[in-house]
Amino acid sequence: MRAITKENENNSGFTLIEIIIYLGLFSIVVGGFLLITYGLVQGSGQSQSKAALNEEMAFLLGKIEWALTGASSLQVQVPSPSVLEISPGVTFTFDSGAQTLSFSSVQLNSDSVTVTNLTFTEYTAAEKPDGIAIEFTLSNLNESVNASSTKYLRF
């Protein structure tokens, strides 16, 4: 029989260098995973912000076009090209200080979205068919989007 001595003992386990290498590899894998997760979360937030702006833009353009559908007359007030009066008594007003668009004194844009550079341009029959061009910029904390539409009218 063979005698067991300290020299013949089977040392099972990891050395200090192996543990350091494994911890380094583990740190690289976990760090990469965290970077990918952060990128996905940030991208999701940006796409949600852009989608909210696009929804707001569609709502504002839709509301203006809806009001123009039944118009019997319209007038862009001079000297301010950001007030549109549609008969009978329907008015769109842009308040550049508060950056809001109002429809007959009711604010249309949400508090988290600002409206800037709103202009109404009226076309007469000499230039194009009677109509109006609408242009504005919507912004929130992260994004901004330009909106424009032209509505031709039949009086």
Summary of the structure (lengths in Angstrom):
residues: 155
radius of gyration: 32.0
end to end distance: 114.4
largest distance: 116.0
contacts: 368
relative contact order: 0.13
helix: 37%
strand: 30%
